Amino acid sequence: MTILETERLTRAYGGVIAVNNVDFQVEGGLITGLIGPNGAGKTTLFNNMTGLDTPSSGKVRFMGKDITGYPAHKICRLGIARTFQNIRLFKDLTVAENVMIGRHFKTGKDETKGRFLNALKSYIHLKEEENAIYDKALQWLDFFDMHSYRSELARNLPYGKQRELEIARALATDPQLLFLDEPAAGMNPQETEHLIRIIRKIRELGITVVLIEHDMRLVMNICDSITVLNYGEKLAEGTPTEIKNNPLVIEAYLGRDE
C-alpha cells in the first residue's frame, strides 16, 4: 500500500528549479532508497515532504491526506520523522535526554493547555509522565545497544554513535515513516555494517524507511525499491537489480566498471 506520495512536486528558487514535476511513491513496510548525483534535488525533495520547505507546486499526500505545506512539527505528529545530513543533536545534553526530547514531542501533541493544567493540578502526574518518558528513552537506547552511554554527553559519543542517537531520537516520536538523510555519511565500514543491521531491525518493527545515501553497497543491500533523481527530475525507479542495470542510471550516476 502506498503510504506517502508526491504528485508533480516542483520546488523552484527564483530561476533555479531544484525539483521538477517529481512523482514519488513510498510503499508501506518497505525500505525505499533515493539516490542521485550531488545537487540532484534529493534533500530538497525530503524537505518538501517533511515540512522544512514548501513546494512551489504539486502535492504531498500521507495516508491519503494532503499534507502539502504543513509545518514540520505537524507532519511529525502525523507520524513522519527524519534525520539530517549534518548531525543535529543537543550536544550538551546527555544521550538519554536527547531521546527524551523526541518522546516529549510525541506525548505533548496538541494538548499543551491540557498538560499545563494537569501540571498545576498534580505534580505527581507530571513526575509519572517524566519517568515513563525516561523509561521509553532507555528502551530505544537498548535497541541501539547504547544503554551504557545513557548518562554521557552527546558530544562525547563516537561519530557513528552520534548518527545512531539521532535516529533513536526520531524513533522516539513513534513514526510510521522514517526519513534518513545520508545516515552512513562519515561512517567507517564497521559502523556502516552496524547501521545496516539497525535499519533492517527498524523495518522489522513495521516502520517504513526512506533513505538518501551515496554508499551504493548499503543501498543495494537493504533497499526494496530505489528512485533515482538527476538534475531535479526522476530518472528511474525500480528494484536494486533494475537500477543497477539501467543504462541511464549508469551513465548519470553509477558509472561503468573499467
C-alpha positions in Angstrom: 0.0 0.0 0.0 1.3 3.5 -0.9 1.5 5.5 2.4 3.2 8.6 1.0 3.3 10.1 -2.5 4.1 13.3 -4.3 2.3 14.4 -7.4 4.2 16.6 -9.8 6.1 18.2 -7.0 8.2 21.2 -8.0 10.4 23.4 -6.0 12.0 26.5 -7.6 14.3 29.1 -6.0 14.0 32.0 -8.3 15.1 30.8 -11.7 16.7 27.6 -10.3 14.4 24.5 -10.4 15.7 22.2 -7.7 12.9 19.6 -8.1 10.9 19.4 -11.2 7.5 17.6 -11.5 8.5 14.6 -9.4 6.1 11.8 -8.7 7.5 9.7 -5.8 5.8 6.8 -4.0 6.6 5.1 -0.8 5.2 1.7 -0.1 4.4 0.8 3.5 6.6 -1.7 5.2 9.5 -1.4 2.7 12.9 0.4 2.6 13.0 2.9 -0.3 16.2 4.4 -1.5 16.6 7.9 -3.1 19.8 8.3 -4.9 21.5 10.5 -7.5 24.4 12.8 -8.0 25.2 15.7 -5.7 22.8 18.6 -6.4 20.2 16.2 -7.9 17.4 17.5 -5.6 17.3 14.6 -3.1 17.4 16.6 0.1 15.1 19.3 -1.3 12.6 16.6 -2.0 13.0 15.3 1.5 12.5 18.8 2.9 9.3 19.3 0.9 7.9 16.0 2.1 8.7 16.6 5.8 7.7 20.3 6.2 11.0 22.0 6.2 10.3 23.6 2.9 7.2 24.2 0.8 6.7 23.1 -2.8 6.3 25.8 -5.5 3.6 23.5 -7.0 2.4 19.9 -6.7 1.1 17.8 -3.9 2.3 15.7 -1.0 0.0 13.0 0.5 0.4 10.9 3.5 -2.0 8.0 4.2 -4.3 9.7 1.6 -4.3 13.0 3.3 -3.0 16.1 1.5 -0.2 17.5 3.8 1.3 19.9 1.2 2.7 22.9 3.0 2.2 21.5 6.5 4.8 22.7 9.0 7.4 20.2 10.2 6.0 19.8 13.7 2.5 19.0 12.4 3.9 16.4 9.9 5.9 14.8 12.7 2.8 14.4 14.8 1.1 12.7 11.9 3.7 10.0 12.1 6.7 11.1 9.9 10.1 11.6 11.4 13.5 12.3 9.9 17.2 12.8 10.5 19.6 15.2 8.7 22.8 15.2 6.6 24.5 17.2 9.3 24.0 15.8 12.8 21.7 18.0 14.8 21.9 16.7 18.4 21.7 18.7 21.6 25.3 18.0 22.3 25.4 19.4 25.8 22.6 17.2 26.9 23.0 13.5 27.8 22.3 10.7 25.4 19.1 9.8 27.3 17.9 13.4 27.4 18.3 13.7 23.6 16.0 10.7 23.1 13.6 12.0 25.8 13.2 15.2 23.7 11.8 13.2 20.9 9.4 11.4 23.3 8.3 14.7 24.9 7.4 16.0 21.5 5.2 12.9 20.9 3.4 13.0 24.3 2.8 16.7 24.1 0.7 16.5 20.8 -1.6 19.5 20.5 -2.7 19.3 24.2 -0.4 21.9 25.6 -3.1 23.6 27.6 -4.3 20.3 29.0 -0.8 19.3 30.0 -0.2 22.6 31.7 -3.5 22.4 33.7 -2.6 18.8 34.7 0.8 20.0 35.9 -0.9 22.7 38.0 -3.3 20.1 39.4 -0.9 17.4 40.1 2.9 17.4 40.4 2.8 13.6 40.9 1.1 13.2 37.5 3.9 15.2 35.8 6.6 13.2 37.6 5.0 9.9 36.5 4.9 11.1 32.9 8.6 12.1 33.1 9.5 8.7 34.4 7.6 7.0 31.6 9.3 9.1 29.0 12.7 8.2 30.5 11.9 4.5 30.6 10.8 4.7 26.9 14.0 6.5 26.0 16.1 3.7 27.7 14.2 1.1 25.6 15.3 2.9 22.4 18.9 3.1 23.7 18.7 -0.7 24.3 17.5 -1.1 20.7 20.7 0.6 19.6 23.0 -1.1 22.1 23.6 2.3 23.7 22.3 1.8 27.2 25.8 2.2 28.7 26.0 5.6 27.1 22.8 6.9 28.6 24.5 9.4 31.0 27.2 10.5 28.6 27.0 13.9 26.9 26.0 13.5 23.3 29.1 15.5 22.2 31.4 12.8 23.7 30.0 9.9 21.6 31.9 8.4 18.8 30.8 9.7 15.4 28.9 6.6 14.4 27.0 6.5 17.8 26.0 10.2 17.3 24.4 9.2 14.0 22.6 6.4 15.7 21.5 8.6 18.5 19.8 11.0 16.0 17.9 8.0 14.6 16.9 6.9 18.1 15.6 10.4 18.9 13.5 10.3 15.7 12.1 6.9 16.5 11.1 8.1 20.0 8.3 10.1 18.2 6.7 6.7 17.2 6.7 7.3 13.5 5.1 5.2 10.8 7.5 6.6 8.3 11.2 7.4 8.9 13.3 9.5 6.5 17.1 9.1 6.8 19.3 11.7 5.0 22.7 10.1 4.3 22.8 8.1 7.6 26.1 6.4 6.7 27.9 9.6 5.8 31.3 9.7 7.5 31.0 6.2 8.9 33.8 3.6 8.8 33.0 0.1 7.3 32.3 -1.4 10.7 29.9 1.4 11.7 28.1 1.1 8.3 27.6 -2.7 8.8 26.1 -2.0 12.2 23.8 0.7 10.6 22.6 -1.8 8.0 21.6 -4.2 10.8 19.8 -1.3 12.6 17.8 -0.2 9.6 16.7 -3.8 9.0 15.6 -4.1 12.6 13.6 -0.8 12.2 11.8 -2.3 9.2 11.0 -5.4 11.3 9.2 -3.1 13.8 6.8 -2.2 11.0 8.3 1.2 10.3 8.6 2.2 6.7 12.1 3.7 5.8 13.1 6.1 3.1 16.8 6.9 2.8 19.1 9.1 0.8 22.5 7.5 0.6 25.7 7.6 -1.6 27.0 4.3 -0.2 25.8 2.0 -3.0 26.7 -1.2 -1.2 24.4 -0.2 1.6 21.6 0.9 -0.8 21.8 -2.2 -3.0 21.9 -4.5 0.1 18.9 -3.2 2.0 16.5 -1.3 -0.3 13.4 -2.9 -1.7 12.9 -0.1 -4.2 15.1 2.7 -5.4 14.2 6.0 -7.1 16.9 8.0 -9.0 16.9 11.8 -9.3 19.1 13.7 -11.8 19.0 17.5 -12.2 15.8 17.6 -10.1 13.9 15.1 -12.3 13.1 11.5 -11.7 15.4 9.5 -13.9 14.3 6.0 -13.0 12.7 3.8 -10.3 12.8 0.0 -9.7 14.4 -2.8 -7.7 18.1 -2.6 -6.9 18.8 -5.1 -9.8 16.8 -3.0 -12.2 18.5 0.2 -11.1 22.0 -1.3 -11.2 21.5 -2.4 -14.8 19.7 0.7 -16.1 21.8 2.4 -18.8 20.5 5.9 -18.0 21.4 5.4 -14.3 24.8 4.0 -15.1 25.6 7.0 -17.4 24.3 9.6 -15.0 25.4 8.3 -11.6 26.7 4.8 -11.1 29.4 4.7 -13.8 30.8 1.7 -15.6 33.5 -0.8 -14.4 36.7 -0.4 -16.3 
